[in-house]
């Protein structure tokens, strides 16, 4: 990421009035630059072939190709691209599924400008963003034994998750880990829940056994 330049953003929303409102709002902040706009998932993917922004704001409910379908393709084709999902309606399990599939944040369309700006800055700098309400909703969703399980079971631990796993096994608290990685405690909360799901661990003993068995930590 280059310093001293605006964060480039691509806005994807099928309702023109809503899309233009987002763009107008973002243009009021000199820290952001809207580099493109799309009205559906297919149009978004065409733009991404020749124009990769720092952040994609992606609506879920759209014609031709919805946001969830577009997200799955983006994660495969452009794994480093940061996507913030937007929707009017979403329960905790659905939000958790979006995050497990590769979204970096979720925001309700009715959020205030400050929350939107904070989410963009945090995703750009930290990789993920959760406010307290959404974080708790996602954690509840992850804890439910529903369709999210097969998705998480198929995913290997990321480099960040391995680092957090080692810190957990070293006895550090979420607050300690967050301070060491310069991220929010809510971010560590989410990663920790994700790690427990992926490793099929029910407690710290299970997690330690997994870490030792797979060579992430040693008894020495």
C-alpha positions in Angstrom: 0.0 0.0 0.0 1.3 3.4 -1.0 1.3 6.2 1.6 -0.1 9.7 1.1 -2.6 8.8 -1.6 -6.4 8.4 -1.3 -7.9 4.9 -0.8 -9.3 3.8 -4.1 -12.9 2.5 -3.9 -15.3 0.8 -6.3 -19.0 1.1 -5.5 -21.3 -1.7 -6.6 -25.0 -1.1 -6.0 -27.9 -1.8 -8.4 -30.1 1.1 -7.2 -28.8 4.2 -9.0 -30.0 6.6 -6.4 -28.3 4.7 -3.6 -25.1 4.2 -5.6 -24.9 7.9 -6.4 -25.5 8.7 -2.8 -22.6 6.5 -1.6 -20.4 8.1 -4.2 -21.3 11.6 -3.3 -20.7 10.8 0.4 -17.3 9.3 -0.3 -16.2 12.2 -2.5 -16.7 14.5 0.5 -13.8 12.8 2.2 -10.4 13.6 0.6 -9.0 10.3 2.0 -11.1 8.4 -0.5 -11.2 8.3 -4.3 -14.1 6.6 -6.1 -12.4 5.0 -9.2 -15.4 3.1 -10.6 -19.0 2.1 -10.1 -21.0 -1.0 -11.1 -24.7 -1.9 -10.9 -24.4 -5.7 -10.6 -21.9 -8.4 -10.0 -21.2 -9.2 -13.7 -20.4 -5.5 -14.4 -18.1 -5.4 -11.3 -16.1 -8.4 -12.5 -15.6 -6.9 -15.9 -14.3 -3.7 -14.3 -11.9 -5.6 -12.1 -10.2 -7.2 -15.1 -8.5 -3.8 -15.8 -9.1 -1.7 -12.6 -8.3 -3.1 -9.2 -9.2 -0.7 -6.3 -8.1 -0.9 -2.7 -11.7 -1.5 -1.5 -14.9 -2.8 -3.1 -18.2 -1.8 -1.5 -20.5 -4.6 -2.6 -24.3 -4.7 -2.3 -25.8 -8.2 -1.7 -29.2 -8.0 -3.4 -28.6 -7.3 -7.1 -29.9 -8.6 -10.5 -27.8 -10.7 -12.9 -25.3 -11.6 -10.3 -25.8 -10.9 -6.6 -23.1 -9.8 -4.2 -22.6 -13.2 -2.6 -22.0 -14.8 -6.0 -19.6 -12.0 -7.0 -17.7 -12.3 -3.7 -17.0 -16.0 -4.2 -15.5 -15.2 -7.7 -13.5 -12.2 -6.4 -11.9 -14.3 -3.6 -10.8 -16.9 -6.2 -9.6 -14.4 -8.9 -8.4 -11.5 -6.8 -7.6 -13.0 -3.3 -5.9 -9.8 -2.1 -8.9 -7.5 -2.9 -10.7 -6.2 0.2 -14.5 -6.4 0.0 -17.0 -4.7 2.3 -20.5 -6.2 2.0 -23.6 -4.0 2.3 -27.2 -5.0 2.9 -30.5 -3.9 4.4 -31.2 -7.3 5.9 -28.8 -10.0 7.2 -28.9 -12.2 10.3 -25.9 -13.4 12.3 -25.5 -16.7 10.5 -25.6 -15.1 7.1 -23.1 -12.4 8.1 -20.8 -15.1 9.5 -21.0 -17.0 6.2 -20.1 -13.9 4.2 -17.0 -13.4 6.4 -16.0 -17.0 6.1 -16.3 -16.7 2.3 -13.9 -13.8 2.3 -15.7 -10.5 3.0 -13.6 -8.1 5.2 -16.5 -6.3 6.8 -20.3 -6.1 6.8 -22.3 -2.9 7.1 -26.0 -2.2 7.0 -26.9 0.3 4.3 -28.4 2.6 6.9 -25.1 3.0 8.8 -24.0 6.6 9.5 -21.2 8.2 7.5 -18.7 7.9 10.4 -19.2 4.1 10.6 -18.7 3.8 6.8 -15.5 5.9 6.9 -14.1 4.0 9.9 -14.9 0.7 8.2 -13.1 1.6 5.0 -10.0 2.9 6.9 -9.9 -0.1 9.2 -10.3 -2.7 6.4 -7.6 -0.9 4.4 -5.1 -0.8 7.3 -6.0 -3.9 9.4 -7.7 -6.1 6.9 -11.0 -6.5 8.7 -13.5 -4.3 10.5 -16.1 -5.3 13.1 -18.1 -2.9 15.2 -19.4 -4.3 18.5 -22.9 -5.2 17.3 -21.8 -6.9 14.1 -18.9 -8.6 15.8 -21.2 -10.2 18.4 -23.6 -11.2 15.7 -20.9 -12.9 13.7 -19.5 -14.7 16.7 -23.0 -16.0 17.5 -23.4 -17.1 13.9 -20.0 -18.9 14.0 -21.0 -20.7 17.2 -24.2 -22.2 15.7 -23.9 -25.6 14.2 -25.4 -24.7 10.8 -24.3 -24.6 7.2 -21.3 -22.4 8.0 -19.4 -25.5 9.3 -18.6 -27.2 6.0 -17.4 -23.9 4.7 -14.9 -23.3 7.5 -13.8 -27.0 7.6 -12.6 -26.7 4.0 -10.4 -23.7 4.7 -6.8 -24.0 5.9 -5.6 -21.6 8.6 -4.3 -18.3 7.1 -0.9 -16.9 8.1 -2.6 -14.4 10.4 -4.6 -17.2 12.1 -1.5 -19.4 12.6 0.2 -16.4 14.3 -2.8 -15.9 16.5 -3.0 -19.6 17.2 0.6 -19.6 18.5 -0.1 -16.5 20.7 -3.2 -18.3 22.2 -1.2 -21.4 22.9 1.5 -19.1 24.6 -1.2 -18.1 27.0 -1.8 -14.5 25.7 -5.2 -12.9 26.1 -7.1 -11.5 23.1 -6.2 -8.0 24.4 -2.5 -8.9 24.5 -2.6 -10.3 21.0 -4.6 -7.3 19.6 -2.0 -4.9 21.0 0.9 -7.0 19.6 -0.7 -7.1 16.1 -2.0 -3.5 16.3 -5.6 -4.5 15.5 -8.8 -4.3 17.5 -9.9 -6.9 20.1 -13.0 -7.6 18.0 -10.8 -8.6 15.1 -9.0 -11.1 17.4 -12.3 -12.3 18.7 -13.4 -13.2 15.2 -10.1 -14.9 14.3 -10.2 -16.9 17.5 -13.7 -18.2 16.9 -12.7 -19.0 13.3 -9.6 -20.9 14.5 -11.7 -22.9 16.9 -14.1 -23.9 14.2 -11.5 -24.7 11.6 -9.5 -26.9 14.1 -12.6 -28.5 15.6 -11.4 -27.4 19.0 -13.8 -27.1 21.9 -11.3 -25.7 24.5 -7.8 -24.5 24.9 -6.6 -28.1 25.5 -8.0 -29.2 22.1 -6.4 -26.2 20.5 -3.0 -26.9 22.0 -3.1 -30.6 20.9 -3.9 -29.4 17.4 -1.1 -26.9 17.4 1.5 -29.5 18.7 0.3 -32.2 16.3 0.6 -29.9 13.3 3.9 -28.4 14.3 2.8 -24.9 15.0 4.1 -25.1 18.6 6.5 -27.4 20.4 6.7 -28.6 24.0 10.4 -27.6 24.2 
